[in-house]
Amino acid sequence: MTILAILIPVTLLMGIVGLGAFFWTLRSDQYEDLSGDAERILFDDDRPLPAKNARPPAKFKETTP
């Protein structure tokens, strides 16, 4: 029975912290652009990402005969 005296306040405290975190995300506009992320995944970028250790392309000089 004494475990309930510990678990109930801990549970209420965790609920209050979670609710506070939710209201903080609302206030800092975390949910402002919900459709943008959903649509951004549909567009394919044709340019491949450069590798981390890739050399930049060599610059060739044009030679005229």
Backbone as numpy.savetxt, mean C-alpha at the origin, in Angstrom:
# Nx Ny Nz CAx CAy CAz Cx Cy Cz
-13.10 -17.71 37.14 -13.91 -16.51 37.14 -13.06 -15.25 37.14
-11.88 -15.34 37.75 -11.03 -14.15 37.78 -10.44 -13.84 36.39
-10.39 -14.86 35.53 -9.89 -14.62 34.19 -10.81 -13.68 33.41
-12.10 -13.72 33.70 -13.05 -12.81 33.06 -12.78 -11.37 33.46
-12.31 -11.17 34.69 -11.99 -9.82 35.15 -10.80 -9.26 34.37
-10.00 -10.12 33.79 -8.86 -9.66 32.99 -9.24 -9.58 31.51
-9.95 -10.59 31.02 -10.25 -10.66 29.59 -11.24 -9.60 29.12
-12.22 -9.28 29.91 -13.23 -8.29 29.49 -12.60 -6.91 29.32
-11.82 -6.39 30.28 -11.20 -5.08 30.05 -10.18 -5.09 28.90
-9.44 -6.20 28.75 -8.48 -6.28 27.65 -9.21 -6.27 26.32
-10.31 -6.98 26.21 -11.11 -7.01 24.99 -11.70 -5.64 24.68
-12.21 -4.97 25.68 -12.76 -3.63 25.47 -11.67 -2.65 25.05
-10.49 -2.77 25.65 -9.38 -1.89 25.28 -8.95 -2.13 23.83
-8.88 -3.40 23.43 -8.51 -3.71 22.04 -9.56 -3.18 21.06
-10.83 -3.26 21.43 -11.89 -2.73 20.58 -11.81 -1.22 20.44
-11.49 -0.53 21.52 -11.36 0.92 21.49 -10.16 1.33 20.64
-9.04 0.60 20.76 -7.86 0.89 19.95 -8.17 0.66 18.47
-8.87 -0.42 18.14 -9.24 -0.70 16.75 -10.18 0.36 16.19
-11.13 0.78 16.98 -12.06 1.82 16.55 -11.33 3.14 16.36
-10.40 3.44 17.25 -9.60 4.66 17.11 -8.75 4.62 15.85
-8.17 3.46 15.53 -7.37 3.34 14.32 -8.24 3.51 13.08
-9.46 2.99 13.11 -10.37 3.15 11.98 -10.73 4.61 11.77
-11.06 5.33 12.84 -11.39 6.74 12.70 -10.17 7.56 12.27
-8.97 7.16 12.67 -7.76 7.84 12.22 -7.58 7.69 10.71
-7.85 6.47 10.19 -7.73 6.28 8.74 -8.79 7.07 7.98
-9.96 7.21 8.55 -10.98 8.03 7.90 -10.56 9.49 7.86
-9.99 9.98 8.95 -9.60 11.38 9.04 -8.41 11.69 8.13
-7.54 10.71 7.89 -6.36 10.96 7.05 -6.59 10.56 5.60
-7.84 10.43 5.18 -8.24 10.19 3.79 -7.62 8.94 3.19
-7.58 7.85 3.93 -7.06 6.59 3.41 -8.02 5.95 2.42
-9.30 6.28 2.49 -10.31 5.65 1.65 -10.82 6.61 0.58
-10.00 7.57 0.17 -10.47 8.60 -0.74 -10.64 8.11 -2.17
-9.71 7.31 -2.68 -9.75 6.88 -4.08 -9.86 5.36 -4.17
-11.03 4.84 -3.91 -11.21 3.39 -3.92 -11.29 2.84 -5.34
-11.88 3.58 -6.26 -12.03 3.06 -7.62 -10.74 3.18 -8.41
-9.84 4.07 -8.03 -8.59 4.24 -8.76 -7.72 2.99 -8.71
-7.58 2.39 -7.54 -6.79 1.17 -7.42 -7.44 0.02 -8.16
-8.75 -0.04 -8.15 -9.45 -1.12 -8.82 -9.31 -1.02 -10.34
-9.26 0.19 -10.87 -9.12 0.37 -12.31 -7.66 0.33 -12.75
-6.74 0.73 -11.90 -5.33 0.78 -12.26 -4.77 -0.60 -12.57
-5.30 -1.63 -11.95 -4.80 -2.99 -12.18 -5.20 -3.49 -13.57
-6.22 -2.90 -14.18 -6.69 -3.36 -15.48 -5.82 -2.86 -16.62
-5.07 -1.79 -16.43 -4.25 -1.22 -17.48 -2.90 -1.90 -17.48
-2.47 -2.32 -18.69 -1.19 -3.01 -18.82 -0.14 -2.02 -19.31
0.97 -1.99 -18.62 2.06 -1.14 -19.04 2.98 -1.97 -19.92
3.11 -1.58 -21.19 3.88 -2.38 -22.15 5.38 -2.28 -21.94
5.85 -1.26 -21.26 7.28 -1.11 -21.04 7.71 -1.99 -19.87
8.69 -2.85 -20.09 9.16 -3.68 -18.97 9.96 -2.85 -17.98
9.92 -3.24 -16.74 10.69 -2.55 -15.72 12.17 -2.90 -15.87
13.05 -1.93 -15.66 14.48 -2.24 -15.77 14.94 -3.11 -14.61
15.91 -3.96 -14.90 16.46 -4.81 -13.84 17.28 -3.95 -12.89
17.46 -4.42 -11.67 18.16 -3.63 -10.67 19.63 -3.40 -11.04
20.30 -4.40 -11.58 21.72 -4.30 -11.89 21.98 -4.14 -13.38
21.00 -3.68 -14.11 21.16 -3.56 -15.56 21.99 -2.33 -15.89
22.81 -2.45 -16.92 23.59 -1.32 -17.40 22.70 -0.43 -18.25
22.97 0.86 -18.25 22.20 1.72 -19.16 22.59 1.41 -20.59
21.72 1.64 -21.55 22.06 1.33 -22.95 23.24 2.17 -23.41
24.11 1.53 -24.20 25.29 2.23 -24.72 24.86 3.21 -25.80
25.53 4.35 -25.83 25.21 5.36 -26.83 26.13 5.12 -28.04
25.52 4.91 -29.18 26.26 4.66 -30.39 26.42 5.97 -31.17
27.59 6.19 -31.68 27.83 7.36 -32.52 27.47 7.00 -33.95
26.81 7.90 -34.60 26.47 7.66 -36.00 27.70 8.00 -36.85
28.04 7.08 -37.67 29.17 7.31 -38.57 28.63 7.43 -39.99
29.12 8.40 -40.70 28.72 8.57 -42.09 29.86 8.11 -42.99
29.57 7.30 -43.99 30.64 6.81 -44.88 31.15 7.84 -45.83
